[in-house]
Amino acid sequence: MSGRHSNSRRQSRPAIHGHQQDNDAPSRRWARSLLEARPEILPSEVLGKVGIIPDTITDNWAQEDEDFIQAAWDESPEKREVPRINGSRHGTLLKLWRCHVRVLQTSPHRVISPLFNLRYQAHGNNDTTPRGTFSALFCDNLASLIVHPCWQATVERIVWALQYAVICRLDDRRNWPAVSMEVKDSCPALRSLYEELSIMGPLPRSLHSMHISARERVLADGGVPSKHSDILHQIGEKVLARVRRRPRVVPDMLRHMDVDVLPLTGWDVDAVIAAIDSMDFGNPDWQFPASEAYGSFKAEYDSNGGPTMSQLPEIFELTFKGMLREIRLKTRIQAEPDVEMEDDIPLGSDASDPSDGGSSLDAESTVRDLRSPSLGTGHVDQNVTSSIANELENDQVSVQGRVGSLQDVNGLLDRALSAEAEILRLRAMLAEAREDQRNSAAMIEVLTMEKSQQAEEITALKVSRVQDKWKLEASEARIRELENRPETG
């Protein structure tokens, strides 16, 4: 990006479409306000701004995690590209990085990544092969998109638009979540759309057609969709209307780093730009194309900010690893099972109740069995006496049988008590085992914390070394500048 040395130089810069840029044009005013809201970031401050150690890293982060990150980096196409990064081939890449760092306060590695369900796919020859760096045209167009005022310099709005373009191109029926809850909740059409999506699995029809239906419902009720909904709708219409050859659909590109992703191409970025350029924003401060926004941004940009070309390879590596750390943390958190242990051992039905299975003596039946038959009145019949004797004998046998049943019940009670004692013993053993487990976990946590602290110290030393090197370079450059400055009278 060209430097800014004086107001006169800015005013003499050629404008978009061959006309002289008006220093008071809406695009120039926007560029100045954007750069004022996003102060200059010195080369030595870049790493601190974009971050290479996620804030969510905890004491559970261990050396094995760093080993995983290093292995992923070693196997990536990005690593193969780093030695080739130079000023003659990657000038537009450097401009994109400066634009990202200054405007979005982050790196391209984080925005076009599985963290936002995106990945880069080249468009053209060998478009099925993963690339380590973006093409020059992709960099230039994405930068022009980023600086347009309709996004209000927010990552989520830009990402949502890019995702929507890819979804419409692919007619992707996966149920993607809203990128920004705040943007969604502020729009009645997007709220209605995602309320419908929340009770679905894969989409029954295209996302764009469902979005159109949601907008129609809001308009029928007298509501007004938000400007962001208008932009997404326009993107969908442009994607459907474009006749330019579309990128090939590569199934392997739909998943990256164990995350479902949308493959973003230059074709998709062009579609979003076409939508922005054709929008009627109803706001003169936004009513200019993306190319004009980028031209004004470059005219106002201070070339001393952001990373330098000599820094870019190392920043490229460190920010890529930072993105890998965030992905590993998120996927690990999502994959963690519930580690709570059940305190109670499930038991069968209680067999100690003697009332079950007819083993107890029923008072009413016992009285009925033992009562004497009627003797009649006035005399005693021998047959009756014999009958009574026989019945008493039978009753005695019955009582003895029931006594035996009671003894059986007592045996069951004894066995149940023994089983309960065994259960108590097993529970005591389980409690002891849990205590041992907690002690082991505490020891592992201490060891993990020590490893994590060592890893953080190593990373901090690396960052410090990089920053020291940049400061040294800056000091040497300043010394050379002072030595070469002509002496004044």
Secondary structure, 3 states (H helix, E strand, C coil): CCCCCCHHHHHHCECHHHCECCCCCHHHHHHHHHHHHCCCCCHHHHHHHHCCCCCCCCCCCCHHHHHHHHHHHHCCHHHHHHHHCCCCCCHHHHHHHHHHHHHHCCCHHHHCCHHHCEEECCCCCCCCCCCCCCCHHHHHHHHHHHCCHHHCCCHHHHHHHHHHHHHHHHCCCCCCCCCCHHHHHCCHHHHHHHHHHCCCCCCCCCHHHHHHHHHHHHHHCCCCCCHHHHHHHHHHHHHHHCCCCCCCCCHHHHEECCEECEEECHHHHHHHHHHHHHCCCCCCCCCCCHHHHHHHHHHHCCCCCCCCCCCHHHHHHHHHHHHHHHHHHHHHHHHCCCCCCCCCCCCCCCCCCCCHHHCCCCHHHHHHHHCCCCCCCCCCCHHHHHHHHHHHHHHHHHHHHHHHHHHHHHHHHHHHHHHHHHHHHHHHHHHHHHHHHHHHHHHHHHHHHHHHHHHHHHHHHHHHHHHHHHHHHHHHHHHHHHHHCCCCC
